[in-house]
Amino acid sequence: MESPCILVCAMDDDKTGYCFGCGRTRDEIAQWIAYSDAERRSIMQALPARLETIERKPRRETRRRRLARGKDNVLEG
């Protein structure tokens, strides 16, 4: 079974509701194995356009960024 998953499983919950990696919604990911081949093909055709609408962000905050943010907060206070 073909899948667009690239193992970057993080959702753009704030704006689009799409996965940053594949562009599917949570419901589409959960139901993927239940969809017919035609339904999967239809979703896969929509994914490139969806991915264009997502602002790319790091999946997780890095330690360096977290430390820098902490220093900024100390400087502001």
PDB file of N, H, CA, C and O in Angstrom:
ATOM      1  N   MET A   1       0.849  -1.182   0.000  1.00  0.00           N
ATOM      2  CA  MET A   1       0.000   0.000   0.000  1.00  0.00           C
ATOM      3  C   MET A   1       0.895   1.246   0.000  1.00  0.00           C
ATOM      4  O   MET A   1       1.785   1.382   0.840  1.00  0.00           O
ATOM      5  N   GLU A   2       0.654   2.126  -0.924  1.00  0.00           N
ATOM      6  H   GLU A   2      -0.069   2.016  -1.606  1.00  0.00           H
ATOM      7  CA  GLU A   2       1.418   3.355  -1.027  1.00  0.00           C
ATOM      8  C   GLU A   2       1.026   4.321   0.088  1.00  0.00           C
ATOM      9  O   GLU A   2      -0.149   4.456   0.430  1.00  0.00           O
ATOM     10  N   SER A   3       2.036   4.991   0.648  1.00  0.00           N
ATOM     11  H   SER A   3       2.991   4.881   0.371  1.00  0.00           H
ATOM     12  CA  SER A   3       1.794   5.973   1.705  1.00  0.00           C
ATOM     13  C   SER A   3       2.723   7.164   1.504  1.00  0.00           C
ATOM     14  O   SER A   3       3.876   6.984   1.111  1.00  0.00           O
ATOM     15  N   PRO A   4       2.245   8.374   1.767  1.00  0.00           N
ATOM     16  CA  PRO A   4       3.090   9.549   1.639  1.00  0.00           C
ATOM     17  C   PRO A   4       3.928   9.836   2.891  1.00  0.00           C
ATOM     18  O   PRO A   4       4.668  10.818   2.927  1.00  0.00           O
ATOM     19  N   CYS A   5       3.816   8.991   3.906  1.00  0.00           N
ATOM     20  H   CYS A   5       3.215   8.193   3.877  1.00  0.00           H
ATOM     21  CA  CYS A   5       4.505   9.229   5.176  1.00  0.00           C
ATOM     22  C   CYS A   5       6.020   9.283   4.971  1.00  0.00           C
ATOM     23  O   CYS A   5       6.600   8.419   4.314  1.00  0.00           O
ATOM     24  N   ILE A   6       6.654  10.320   5.548  1.00  0.00           N
ATOM     25  H   ILE A   6       6.183  11.022   6.081  1.00  0.00           H
ATOM     26  CA  ILE A   6       8.115  10.425   5.503  1.00  0.00           C
ATOM     27  C   ILE A   6       8.700  10.420   6.917  1.00  0.00           C
ATOM     28  O   ILE A   6       9.851  10.805   7.121  1.00  0.00           O
ATOM     29  N   LEU A   7       7.897   9.980   7.887  1.00  0.00           N
ATOM     30  H   LEU A   7       6.962   9.667   7.721  1.00  0.00           H
ATOM     31  CA  LEU A   7       8.304   9.846   9.282  1.00  0.00           C
ATOM     32  C   LEU A   7       8.648  11.173   9.944  1.00  0.00           C
ATOM     33  O   LEU A   7       9.489  11.226  10.842  1.00  0.00           O
ATOM     34  N   VAL A   8       8.008  12.226   9.508  1.00  0.00           N
ATOM     35  H   VAL A   8       7.325  12.183   8.779  1.00  0.00           H
ATOM     36  CA  VAL A   8       8.083  13.521  10.182  1.00  0.00           C
ATOM     37  C   VAL A   8       6.670  13.776  10.700  1.00  0.00           C
ATOM     38  O   VAL A   8       5.910  14.553  10.120  1.00  0.00           O
ATOM     39  N   CYS A   9       6.343  13.124  11.774  1.00  0.00           N
ATOM     40  H   CYS A   9       6.960  12.493  12.244  1.00  0.00           H
ATOM     41  CA  CYS A   9       4.969  13.127  12.273  1.00  0.00           C
ATOM     42  C   CYS A   9       4.759  14.260  13.271  1.00  0.00           C
ATOM     43  O   CYS A   9       4.858  14.066  14.483  1.00  0.00           O
ATOM     44  N   ALA A  10       4.472  15.425  12.749  1.00  0.00           N
ATOM     45  H   ALA A  10       4.391  15.583  11.765  1.00  0.00           H
ATOM     46  CA  ALA A  10       4.179  16.604  13.563  1.00  0.00           C
ATOM     47  C   ALA A  10       3.127  17.404  12.823  1.00  0.00           C
ATOM     48  O   ALA A  10       3.222  17.603  11.612  1.00  0.00           O
ATOM     49  N   MET A  11       2.130  17.859  13.550  1.00  0.00           N
ATOM     50  H   MET A  11       2.053  17.697  14.534  1.00  0.00           H
ATOM     51  CA  MET A  11       0.984  18.518  12.924  1.00  0.00           C
ATOM     52  C   MET A  11       1.078  20.039  13.032  1.00  0.00           C
ATOM     53  O   MET A  11       1.538  20.577  14.039  1.00  0.00           O
ATOM     54  N   ASP A  12       0.636  20.716  11.986  1.00  0.00           N
ATOM     55  H   ASP A  12       0.262  20.279  11.167  1.00  0.00           H
ATOM     56  CA  ASP A  12       0.516  22.170  11.971  1.00  0.00           C
ATOM     57  C   ASP A  12      -0.865  22.511  12.543  1.00  0.00           C
ATOM     58  O   ASP A  12      -1.763  22.955  11.828  1.00  0.00           O
ATOM     59  N   ASP A  13      -1.002  22.290  13.847  1.00  0.00           N
ATOM     60  H   ASP A  13      -0.272  21.929  14.427  1.00  0.00           H
ATOM     61  CA  ASP A  13      -2.306  22.485  14.490  1.00  0.00           C
ATOM     62  C   ASP A  13      -2.753  23.940  14.491  1.00  0.00           C
ATOM     63  O   ASP A  13      -3.953  24.215  14.491  1.00  0.00           O
ATOM     64  N   ASP A  14      -1.817  24.866  14.492  1.00  0.00           N
ATOM     65  H   ASP A  14      -0.842  24.643  14.492  1.00  0.00           H
ATOM     66  CA  ASP A  14      -2.163  26.287  14.593  1.00  0.00           C
ATOM     67  C   ASP A  14      -2.851  26.836  13.352  1.00  0.00           C
ATOM     68  O   ASP A  14      -3.748  27.671  13.465  1.00  0.00           O
ATOM     69  N   LYS A  15      -2.446  26.380  12.169  1.00  0.00           N
ATOM     70  H   LYS A  15      -1.718  25.701  12.078  1.00  0.00           H
ATOM     71  CA  LYS A  15      -2.961  27.004  10.945  1.00  0.00           C
ATOM     72  C   LYS A  15      -3.726  26.065  10.029  1.00  0.00           C
ATOM     73  O   LYS A  15      -4.895  26.306   9.729  1.00  0.00           O
ATOM     74  N   THR A  16      -3.077  24.999   9.582  1.00  0.00           N
ATOM     75  H   THR A  16      -2.127  24.803   9.825  1.00  0.00           H
ATOM     76  CA  THR A  16      -3.683  24.186   8.525  1.00  0.00           C
ATOM     77  C   THR A  16      -4.282  22.870   8.988  1.00  0.00           C
ATOM     78  O   THR A  16      -5.224  22.371   8.372  1.00  0.00           O
ATOM     79  N   GLY A  17      -3.757  22.304  10.058  1.00  0.00           N
ATOM     80  H   GLY A  17      -2.992  22.709  10.558  1.00  0.00           H
ATOM     81  CA  GLY A  17      -4.189  20.986  10.489  1.00  0.00           C
ATOM     82  C   GLY A  17      -3.528  19.862   9.714  1.00  0.00           C
ATOM     83  O   GLY A  17      -3.908  18.701   9.866  1.00  0.00           O
ATOM     84  N   TYR A  18      -2.543  20.187   8.884  1.00  0.00           N
ATOM     85  H   TYR A  18      -2.234  21.131   8.761  1.00  0.00           H
ATOM     86  CA  TYR A  18      -1.839  19.194   8.078  1.00  0.00           C
ATOM     87  C   TYR A  18      -0.551  18.763   8.769  1.00  0.00           C
ATOM     88  O   TYR A  18       0.035  19.512   9.550  1.00  0.00           O
ATOM     89  N   CYS A  19      -0.127  17.544   8.463  1.00  0.00           N
ATOM     90  H   CYS A  19      -0.603  16.936   7.828  1.00  0.00           H
ATOM     91  CA  CYS A  19       1.159  17.043   8.939  1.00  0.00           C
ATOM     92  C   CYS A  19       2.272  17.788   8.205  1.00  0.00           C
ATOM     93  O   CYS A  19       2.208  17.962   6.988  1.00  0.00           O
ATOM     94  N   PHE A  20       3.292  18.228   8.945  1.00  0.00           N
ATOM     95  H   PHE A  20       3.344  18.086   9.934  1.00  0.00           H
ATOM     96  CA  PHE A  20       4.426  18.921   8.327  1.00  0.00           C
ATOM     97  C   PHE A  20       5.159  18.011   7.338  1.00  0.00           C
ATOM     98  O   PHE A  20       5.729  18.497   6.361  1.00  0.00           O
ATOM     99  N   GLY A  21       5.149  16.712   7.576  1.00  0.00           N
ATOM    100  H   GLY A  21       4.686  16.317   8.370  1.00  0.00           H
ATOM    101  CA  GLY A  21       5.882  15.787   6.721  1.00  0.00           C
ATOM    102  C   GLY A  21       5.148  15.389   5.459  1.00  0.00           C
ATOM    103  O   GLY A  21       5.702  15.473   4.363  1.00  0.00           O
ATOM    104  N   CYS A  22       3.896  14.953   5.604  1.00  0.00           N
ATOM    105  H   CYS A  22       3.446  14.885   6.494  1.00  0.00           H
ATOM    106  CA  CYS A  22       3.197  14.390   4.440  1.00  0.00           C
ATOM    107  C   CYS A  22       2.044  15.242   3.931  1.00  0.00           C
ATOM    108  O   CYS A  22       1.638  15.098   2.778  1.00  0.00           O
ATOM    109  N   GLY A  23       1.510  16.125   4.765  1.00  0.00           N
ATOM    110  H   GLY A  23       1.840  16.242   5.702  1.00  0.00           H
ATOM    111  CA  GLY A  23       0.419  16.982   4.322  1.00  0.00           C
ATOM    112  C   GLY A  23      -0.974  16.446   4.603  1.00  0.00           C
ATOM    113  O   GLY A  23      -1.968  17.097   4.280  1.00  0.00           O
ATOM    114  N   ARG A  24      -1.054  15.253   5.209  1.00  0.00           N
ATOM    115  H   ARG A  24      -0.246  14.725   5.471  1.00  0.00           H
ATOM    116  CA  ARG A  24      -2.375  14.708   5.514  1.00  0.00           C
ATOM    117  C   ARG A  24      -2.914  15.272   6.826  1.00  0.00           C
ATOM    118  O   ARG A  24      -2.161  15.783   7.655  1.00  0.00           O
ATOM    119  N   THR A  25      -4.231  15.170   6.997  1.00  0.00           N
ATOM    120  H   THR A  25      -4.842  14.755   6.323  1.00  0.00           H
ATOM    121  CA  THR A  25      -4.863  15.545   8.261  1.00  0.00           C
ATOM    122  C   THR A  25      -4.770  14.360   9.222  1.00  0.00           C
ATOM    123  O   THR A  25      -4.436  13.244   8.823  1.00  0.00           O
ATOM    124  N   ARG A  26      -5.071  14.622  10.492  1.00  0.00           N
ATOM    125  H   ARG A  26      -5.342  15.528  10.816  1.00  0.00           H
ATOM    126  CA  ARG A  26      -5.078  13.525  11.476  1.00  0.00           C
ATOM    127  C   ARG A  26      -6.071  12.432  11.059  1.00  0.00           C
ATOM    128  O   ARG A  26      -5.763  11.243  11.147  1.00  0.00           O
ATOM    129  N   ASP A  27      -7.247  12.834  10.610  1.00  0.00           N
ATOM    130  H   ASP A  27      -7.497  13.800  10.538  1.00  0.00           H
ATOM    131  CA  ASP A  27      -8.258  11.856  10.195  1.00  0.00           C
ATOM    132  C   ASP A  27      -7.776  11.029   9.013  1.00  0.00           C
ATOM    133  O   ASP A  27      -7.988   9.817   8.972  1.00  0.00           O
ATOM    134  N   GLU A  28      -7.128  11.680   8.050  1.00  0.00           N
ATOM    135  H   GLU A  28      -6.956  12.664   8.083  1.00  0.00           H
ATOM    136  CA  GLU A  28      -6.627  10.948   6.884  1.00  0.00           C
ATOM    137  C   GLU A  28      -5.543   9.953   7.292  1.00  0.00           C
ATOM    138  O   GLU A  28      -5.499   8.833   6.784  1.00  0.00           O
ATOM    139  N   ILE A  29      -4.686  10.358   8.194  1.00  0.00           N
ATOM    140  H   ILE A  29      -4.722  11.268   8.606  1.00  0.00           H
ATOM    141  CA  ILE A  29      -3.634   9.446   8.667  1.00  0.00           C
ATOM    142  C   ILE A  29      -4.265   8.250   9.371  1.00  0.00           C
ATOM    143  O   ILE A  29      -3.887   7.106   9.120  1.00  0.00           O
ATOM    144  N   ALA A  30      -5.224   8.517  10.251  1.00  0.00           N
ATOM    145  H   ALA A  30      -5.531   9.446  10.455  1.00  0.00           H
ATOM    146  CA  ALA A  30      -5.867   7.445  11.017  1.00  0.00           C
ATOM    147  C   ALA A  30      -6.655   6.487  10.127  1.00  0.00           C
ATOM    148  O   ALA A  30      -6.702   5.288  10.403  1.00  0.00           O
ATOM    149  N   GLN A  31      -7.268   6.994   9.072  1.00  0.00           N
ATOM    150  H   GLN A  31      -7.230   7.968   8.848  1.00  0.00           H
ATOM    151  CA  GLN A  31      -8.123   6.184   8.206  1.00  0.00           C
ATOM    152  C   GLN A  31      -7.413   5.638   6.966  1.00  0.00           C
ATOM    153  O   GLN A  31      -8.036   4.962   6.147  1.00  0.00           O
ATOM    154  N   TRP A  32      -6.119   5.924   6.820  1.00  0.00           N
ATOM    155  H   TRP A  32      -5.613   6.473   7.486  1.00  0.00           H
ATOM    156  CA  TRP A  32      -5.407   5.619   5.589  1.00  0.00           C
ATOM    157  C   TRP A  32      -5.605   4.176   5.125  1.00  0.00           C
ATOM    158  O   TRP A  32      -5.871   3.939   3.946  1.00  0.00           O
ATOM    159  N   ILE A  33      -5.480   3.223   6.027  1.00  0.00           N
ATOM    160  H   ILE A  33      -5.264   3.416   6.984  1.00  0.00           H
ATOM    161  CA  ILE A  33      -5.588   1.815   5.602  1.00  0.00           C
ATOM    162  C   ILE A  33      -7.019   1.438   5.220  1.00  0.00           C
ATOM    163  O   ILE A  33      -7.232   0.454   4.514  1.00  0.00           O
ATOM    164  N   ALA A  34      -7.999   2.215   5.683  1.00  0.00           N
ATOM    165  H   ALA A  34      -7.826   3.015   6.257  1.00  0.00           H
ATOM    166  CA  ALA A  34      -9.403   1.917   5.357  1.00  0.00           C
ATOM    167  C   ALA A  34      -9.833   2.523   4.025  1.00  0.00           C
ATOM    168  O   ALA A  34     -10.850   2.115   3.464  1.00  0.00           O
ATOM    169  N   TYR A  35      -9.078   3.487   3.513  1.00  0.00           N
ATOM    170  H   TYR A  35      -8.252   3.818   3.969  1.00  0.00           H
ATOM    171  CA  TYR A  35      -9.446   4.128   2.250  1.00  0.00           C
ATOM    172  C   TYR A  35      -9.235   3.187   1.077  1.00  0.00           C
ATOM    173  O   TYR A  35      -8.370   2.311   1.113  1.00  0.00           O
ATOM    174  N   SER A  36     -10.026   3.375   0.047  1.00  0.00           N
ATOM    175  H   SER A  36     -10.729   4.086   0.018  1.00  0.00           H
ATOM    176  CA  SER A  36      -9.828   2.621  -1.197  1.00  0.00           C
ATOM    177  C   SER A  36      -8.607   3.195  -1.917  1.00  0.00           C
ATOM    178  O   SER A  36      -8.121   4.274  -1.578  1.00  0.00           O
ATOM    179  N   ASP A  37      -8.124   2.457  -2.910  1.00  0.00           N
ATOM    180  H   ASP A  37      -8.519   1.581  -3.185  1.00  0.00           H
ATOM    181  CA  ASP A  37      -6.981   2.957  -3.696  1.00  0.00           C
ATOM    182  C   ASP A  37      -7.320   4.297  -4.336  1.00  0.00           C
ATOM    183  O   ASP A  37      -6.473   5.190  -4.382  1.00  0.00           O
ATOM    184  N   ALA A  38      -8.541   4.449  -4.829  1.00  0.00           N
ATOM    185  H   ALA A  38      -9.229   3.724  -4.792  1.00  0.00           H
ATOM    186  CA  ALA A  38      -8.960   5.704  -5.467  1.00  0.00           C
ATOM    187  C   ALA A  38      -8.959   6.853  -4.470  1.00  0.00           C
ATOM    188  O   ALA A  38      -8.536   7.962  -4.796  1.00  0.00           O
ATOM    189  N   GLU A  39      -9.433   6.591  -3.255  1.00  0.00           N
ATOM    190  H   GLU A  39      -9.777   5.690  -2.991  1.00  0.00           H
ATOM    191  CA  GLU A  39      -9.437   7.645  -2.230  1.00  0.00           C
ATOM    192  C   GLU A  39      -8.012   8.048  -1.865  1.00  0.00           C
ATOM    193  O   GLU A  39      -7.722   9.236  -1.722  1.00  0.00           O
ATOM    194  N   ARG A  40      -7.125   7.072  -1.714  1.00  0.00           N
ATOM    195  H   ARG A  40      -7.361   6.107  -1.830  1.00  0.00           H
ATOM    196  CA  ARG A  40      -5.720   7.388  -1.392  1.00  0.00           C
ATOM    197  C   ARG A  40      -5.075   8.183  -2.524  1.00  0.00           C
ATOM    198  O   ARG A  40      -4.364   9.155  -2.271  1.00  0.00           O
ATOM    199  N   ARG A  41      -5.319   7.778  -3.766  1.00  0.00           N
ATOM    200  H   ARG A  41      -5.897   6.988  -3.971  1.00  0.00           H
ATOM    201  CA  ARG A  41      -4.756   8.517  -4.909  1.00  0.00           C
ATOM    202  C   ARG A  41      -5.256   9.958  -4.924  1.00  0.00           C
ATOM    203  O   ARG A  41      -4.486  10.882  -5.185  1.00  0.00           O
ATOM    204  N   SER A  42      -6.533  10.148  -4.647  1.00  0.00           N
ATOM    205  H   SER A  42      -7.158   9.397  -4.435  1.00  0.00           H
ATOM    206  CA  SER A  42      -7.110  11.488  -4.631  1.00  0.00           C
ATOM    207  C   SER A  42      -6.444  12.364  -3.566  1.00  0.00           C
ATOM    208  O   SER A  42      -6.107  13.520  -3.824  1.00  0.00           O
ATOM    209  N   ILE A  43      -6.263  11.813  -2.392  1.00  0.00           N
ATOM    210  H   ILE A  43      -6.537  10.874  -2.182  1.00  0.00           H
ATOM    211  CA  ILE A  43      -5.606  12.555  -1.307  1.00  0.00           C
ATOM    212  C   ILE A  43      -4.159  12.856  -1.697  1.00  0.00           C
ATOM    213  O   ILE A  43      -3.682  13.976  -1.509  1.00  0.00           O
ATOM    214  N   MET A  44      -3.465  11.863  -2.237  1.00  0.00           N
ATOM    215  H   MET A  44      -3.852  10.954  -2.391  1.00  0.00           H
ATOM    216  CA  MET A  44      -2.059  12.055  -2.600  1.00  0.00           C
ATOM    217  C   MET A  44      -1.890  13.133  -3.667  1.00  0.00           C
ATOM    218  O   MET A  44      -0.881  13.838  -3.675  1.00  0.00           O
ATOM    219  N   GLN A  45      -2.855  13.269  -4.559  1.00  0.00           N
ATOM    220  H   GLN A  45      -3.675  12.696  -4.553  1.00  0.00           H
ATOM    221  CA  GLN A  45      -2.779  14.330  -5.570  1.00  0.00           C
ATOM    222  C   GLN A  45      -2.897  15.709  -4.935  1.00  0.00           C
ATOM    223  O   GLN A  45      -2.343  16.677  -5.456  1.00  0.00           O
ATOM    224  N   ALA A  46      -3.605  15.810  -3.823  1.00  0.00           N
ATOM    225  H   ALA A  46      -4.055  15.024  -3.399  1.00  0.00           H
ATOM    226  CA  ALA A  46      -3.797  17.096  -3.142  1.00  0.00           C
ATOM    227  C   ALA A  46      -2.614  17.483  -2.259  1.00  0.00           C
ATOM    228  O   ALA A  46      -2.473  18.653  -1.906  1.00  0.00           O
ATOM    229  N   LEU A  47      -1.766  16.529  -1.899  1.00  0.00           N
ATOM    230  H   LEU A  47      -1.881  15.578  -2.186  1.00  0.00           H
ATOM    231  CA  LEU A  47      -0.718  16.784  -0.911  1.00  0.00           C
ATOM    232  C   LEU A  47       0.314  17.843  -1.319  1.00  0.00           C
ATOM    233  O   LEU A  47       0.656  18.681  -0.484  1.00  0.00           O
ATOM    234  N   PRO A  48       0.821  17.852  -2.542  1.00  0.00           N
ATOM    235  CA  PRO A  48       1.812  18.887  -2.887  1.00  0.00           C
ATOM    236  C   PRO A  48       1.288  20.311  -2.659  1.00  0.00           C
ATOM    237  O   PRO A  48       2.009  21.159  -2.134  1.00  0.00           O
ATOM    238  N   ALA A  49       0.053  20.569  -3.048  1.00  0.00           N
ATOM    239  H   ALA A  49      -0.533  19.880  -3.474  1.00  0.00           H
ATOM    240  CA  ALA A  49      -0.528  21.903  -2.845  1.00  0.00           C
ATOM    241  C   ALA A  49      -0.702  22.195  -1.358  1.00  0.00           C
ATOM    242  O   ALA A  49      -0.476  23.321  -0.916  1.00  0.00           O
ATOM    243  N   ARG A  50      -1.098  21.200  -0.595  1.00  0.00           N
ATOM    244  H   ARG A  50      -1.282  20.285  -0.954  1.00  0.00           H
ATOM    245  CA  ARG A  50      -1.242  21.387   0.850  1.00  0.00           C
ATOM    246  C   ARG A  50       0.089  21.730   1.497  1.00  0.00           C
ATOM    247  O   ARG A  50       0.173  22.643   2.319  1.00  0.00           O
ATOM    248  N   LEU A  51       1.130  20.995   1.122  1.00  0.00           N
ATOM    249  H   LEU A  51       1.062  20.253   0.454  1.00  0.00           H
ATOM    250  CA  LEU A  51       2.444  21.226   1.716  1.00  0.00           C
ATOM    251  C   LEU A  51       2.957  22.629   1.427  1.00  0.00           C
ATOM    252  O   LEU A  51       3.718  23.185   2.219  1.00  0.00           O
ATOM    253  N   GLU A  52       2.551  23.204   0.305  1.00  0.00           N
ATOM    254  H   GLU A  52       1.933  22.752  -0.339  1.00  0.00           H
ATOM    255  CA  GLU A  52       2.938  24.576  -0.026  1.00  0.00           C
ATOM    256  C   GLU A  52       2.321  25.591   0.940  1.00  0.00           C
ATOM    257  O   GLU A  52       2.851  26.690   1.101  1.00  0.00           O
ATOM    258  N   THR A  53       1.218  25.234   1.578  1.00  0.00           N
ATOM    259  H   THR A  53       0.788  24.340   1.447  1.00  0.00           H
ATOM    260  CA  THR A  53       0.533  26.168   2.474  1.00  0.00           C
ATOM    261  C   THR A  53       1.072  26.136   3.904  1.00  0.00           C
ATOM    262  O   THR A  53       0.727  26.988   4.723  1.00  0.00           O
ATOM    263  N   ILE A  54       1.918  25.152   4.199  1.00  0.00           N
ATOM    264  H   ILE A  54       2.199  24.460   3.534  1.00  0.00           H
ATOM    265  CA  ILE A  54       2.446  24.997   5.557  1.00  0.00           C
ATOM    266  C   ILE A  54       3.724  25.801   5.699  1.00  0.00           C
ATOM    267  O   ILE A  54       4.636  25.695   4.879  1.00  0.00           O
ATOM    268  N   GLU A  55       3.779  26.609   6.754  1.00  0.00           N
ATOM    269  H   GLU A  55       3.039  26.695   7.420  1.00  0.00           H
ATOM    270  CA  GLU A  55       5.028  27.288   7.082  1.00  0.00           C
ATOM    271  C   GLU A  55       5.944  26.263   7.716  1.00  0.00           C
ATOM    272  O   GLU A  55       5.571  25.604   8.686  1.00  0.00           O
ATOM    273  N   ARG A  56       7.116  26.131   7.184  1.00  0.00           N
ATOM    274  H   ARG A  56       7.419  26.667   6.396  1.00  0.00           H
ATOM    275  CA  ARG A  56       8.055  25.141   7.702  1.00  0.00           C
ATOM    276  C   ARG A  56       8.612  25.582   9.045  1.00  0.00           C
ATOM    277  O   ARG A  56       9.116  26.697   9.183  1.00  0.00           O
ATOM    278  N   LYS A  57       8.518  24.712  10.020  1.00  0.00           N
ATOM    279  H   LYS A  57       8.108  23.807   9.907  1.00  0.00           H
ATOM    280  CA  LYS A  57       9.050  24.969  11.344  1.00  0.00           C
ATOM    281  C   LYS A  57       9.807  23.731  11.787  1.00  0.00           C
ATOM    282  O   LYS A  57       9.530  22.630  11.312  1.00  0.00           O
ATOM    283  N   PRO A  58      10.759  23.902  12.692  1.00  0.00           N
ATOM    284  CA  PRO A  58      11.419  22.697  13.204  1.00  0.00           C
ATOM    285  C   PRO A  58      10.412  21.839  13.953  1.00  0.00           C
ATOM    286  O   PRO A  58       9.493  22.355  14.588  1.00  0.00           O
ATOM    287  N   ARG A  59      10.589  20.545  13.874  1.00  0.00           N
ATOM    288  H   ARG A  59      11.336  20.126  13.358  1.00  0.00           H
ATOM    289  CA  ARG A  59       9.672  19.627  14.530  1.00  0.00           C
ATOM    290  C   ARG A  59       9.674  19.838  16.035  1.00  0.00           C
ATOM    291  O   ARG A  59       8.625  19.828  16.679  1.00  0.00           O
ATOM    292  N   ARG A  60      10.855  20.026  16.580  1.00  0.00           N
ATOM    293  H   ARG A  60      11.708  20.034  16.057  1.00  0.00           H
ATOM    294  CA  ARG A  60      10.967  20.240  18.014  1.00  0.00           C
ATOM    295  C   ARG A  60      11.879  21.431  18.259  1.00  0.00           C
ATOM    296  O   ARG A  60      12.728  21.765  17.433  1.00  0.00           O
ATOM    297  N   GLU A  61      11.692  22.048  19.378  1.00  0.00           N
ATOM    298  H   GLU A  61      11.001  21.777  20.049  1.00  0.00           H
ATOM    299  CA  GLU A  61      12.578  23.146  19.757  1.00  0.00           C
ATOM    300  C   GLU A  61      13.929  22.552  20.145  1.00  0.00           C
ATOM    301  O   GLU A  61      13.993  21.623  20.950  1.00  0.00           O
ATOM    302  N   THR A  62      14.991  23.080  19.582  1.00  0.00           N
ATOM    303  H   THR A  62      14.939  23.835  18.928  1.00  0.00           H
ATOM    304  CA  THR A  62      16.314  22.570  19.906  1.00  0.00           C
ATOM    305  C   THR A  62      16.759  23.109  21.261  1.00  0.00           C
ATOM    306  O   THR A  62      16.249  24.123  21.738  1.00  0.00           O
ATOM    307  N   ARG A  63      17.705  22.425  21.863  1.00  0.00           N
ATOM    308  H   ARG A  63      18.119  21.602  21.475  1.00  0.00           H
ATOM    309  CA  ARG A  63      18.225  22.862  23.158  1.00  0.00           C
ATOM    310  C   ARG A  63      18.831  24.258  23.038  1.00  0.00           C
ATOM    311  O   ARG A  63      18.634  25.112  23.903  1.00  0.00           O
ATOM    312  N   ARG A  64      19.568  24.472  21.957  1.00  0.00           N
ATOM    313  H   ARG A  64      19.728  23.779  21.254  1.00  0.00           H
ATOM    314  CA  ARG A  64      20.201  25.773  21.746  1.00  0.00           C
ATOM    315  C   ARG A  64      19.147  26.886  21.676  1.00  0.00           C
ATOM    316  O   ARG A  64      19.317  27.942  22.286  1.00  0.00           O
ATOM    317  N   ARG A  65      18.080  26.652  20.946  1.00  0.00           N
ATOM    318  H   ARG A  65      17.942  25.795  20.450  1.00  0.00           H
ATOM    319  CA  ARG A  65      17.021  27.657  20.819  1.00  0.00           C
ATOM    320  C   ARG A  65      16.319  27.886  22.163  1.00  0.00           C
ATOM    321  O   ARG A  65      16.003  29.020  22.523  1.00  0.00           O
ATOM    322  N   ARG A  66      16.080  26.785  22.904  1.00  0.00           N
ATOM    323  H   ARG A  66      16.336  25.864  22.612  1.00  0.00           H
ATOM    324  CA  ARG A  66      15.425  26.902  24.209  1.00  0.00           C
ATOM    325  C   ARG A  66      16.295  27.717  25.169  1.00  0.00           C
ATOM    326  O   ARG A  66      15.791  28.570  25.900  1.00  0.00           O
ATOM    327  N   LEU A  67      17.610  27.450  25.161  1.00  0.00           N
ATOM    328  H   LEU A  67      18.020  26.758  24.567  1.00  0.00           H
ATOM    329  CA  LEU A  67      18.520  28.209  26.017  1.00  0.00           C
ATOM    330  C   LEU A  67      18.558  29.675  25.608  1.00  0.00           C
ATOM    331  O   LEU A  67      18.574  30.561  26.462  1.00  0.00           O
ATOM    332  N   ALA A  68      18.573  29.932  24.305  1.00  0.00           N
ATOM    333  H   ALA A  68      18.560  29.212  23.611  1.00  0.00           H
ATOM    334  CA  ALA A  68      18.584  31.317  23.816  1.00  0.00           C
ATOM    335  C   ALA A  68      17.303  32.022  24.222  1.00  0.00           C
ATOM    336  O   ALA A  68      17.326  33.188  24.616  1.00  0.00           O
ATOM    337  N   ARG A  69      16.198  31.325  24.128  1.00  0.00           N
ATOM    338  H   ARG A  69      16.179  30.377  23.808  1.00  0.00           H
ATOM    339  CA  ARG A  69      14.906  31.928  24.534  1.00  0.00           C
ATOM    340  C   ARG A  69      14.924  32.249  26.020  1.00  0.00           C
ATOM    341  O   ARG A  69      14.413  33.289  26.437  1.00  0.00           O
ATOM    342  N   GLY A  70      15.503  31.372  26.814  1.00  0.00           N
ATOM    343  H   GLY A  70      15.917  30.528  26.475  1.00  0.00           H
ATOM    344  CA  GLY A  70      15.608  31.605  28.256  1.00  0.00           C
ATOM    345  C   GLY A  70      16.445  32.828  28.565  1.00  0.00           C
ATOM    346  O   GLY A  70      16.112  33.603  29.462  1.00  0.00           O
ATOM    347  N   LYS A  71      17.539  33.007  27.822  1.00  0.00           N
ATOM    348  H   LYS A  71      17.810  32.377  27.094  1.00  0.00           H
ATOM    349  CA  LYS A  71      18.392  34.177  28.018  1.00  0.00           C
ATOM    350  C   LYS A  71      17.674  35.454  27.625  1.00  0.00           C
ATOM    351  O   LYS A  71      17.820  36.484  28.282  1.00  0.00           O
ATOM    352  N   ASP A  72      16.882  35.384  26.530  1.00  0.00           N
ATOM    353  H   ASP A  72      16.763  34.547  25.996  1.00  0.00           H
ATOM    354  CA  ASP A  72      16.120  36.554  26.107  1.00  0.00           C
ATOM    355  C   ASP A  72      15.131  36.965  27.184  1.00  0.00           C
ATOM    356  O   ASP A  72      14.959  38.153  27.460  1.00  0.00           O
ATOM    357  N   ASN A  73      14.471  35.962  27.803  1.00  0.00           N
ATOM    358  H   ASN A  73      14.611  34.998  27.579  1.00  0.00           H
ATOM    359  CA  ASN A  73      13.502  36.266  28.851  1.00  0.00           C
ATOM    360  C   ASN A  73      14.166  36.911  30.054  1.00  0.00           C
ATOM    361  O   ASN A  73      13.587  37.797  30.683  1.00  0.00           O
ATOM    362  N   VAL A  74      15.377  36.474  30.379  1.00  0.00           N
ATOM    363  H   VAL A  74      15.848  35.754  29.868  1.00  0.00           H
ATOM    364  CA  VAL A  74      16.108  37.062  31.508  1.00  0.00           C
ATOM    365  C   VAL A  74      16.480  38.497  31.199  1.00  0.00           C
ATOM    366  O   VAL A  74      16.396  39.367  32.066  1.00  0.00           O
ATOM    367  N   LEU A  75      16.893  38.746  29.958  1.00  0.00           N
ATOM    368  H   LEU A  75      16.961  38.039  29.254  1.00  0.00           H
ATOM    369  CA  LEU A  75      17.288  40.096  29.573  1.00  0.00           C
ATOM    370  C   LEU A  75      16.102  41.047  29.559  1.00  0.00           C
ATOM    371  O   LEU A  75      16.249  42.230  29.868  1.00  0.00           O
ATOM    372  N   GLU A  76      14.911  40.532  29.196  1.00  0.00           N
ATOM    373  H   GLU A  76      14.791  39.571  28.944  1.00  0.00           H
ATOM    374  CA  GLU A  76      13.720  41.378  29.145  1.00  0.00           C
ATOM    375  C   GLU A  76      13.225  41.719  30.541  1.00  0.00           C
ATOM    376  O   GLU A  76      12.690  42.808  30.746  1.00  0.00           O
ATOM    377  N   GLY A  77      13.385  40.836  31.493  1.00  0.00           N
ATOM    378  H   GLY A  77      13.820  39.951  31.327  1.00  0.00           H
ATOM    379  CA  GLY A  77      12.821  40.987  32.827  1.00  0.00           C
ATOM    380  C   GLY A  77      13.565  41.859  33.719  1.00  0.00           C
ATOM    381  O   GLY A  77      13.168  42.050  34.868  1.00  0.00           O
TER     382      GLY A  77
END
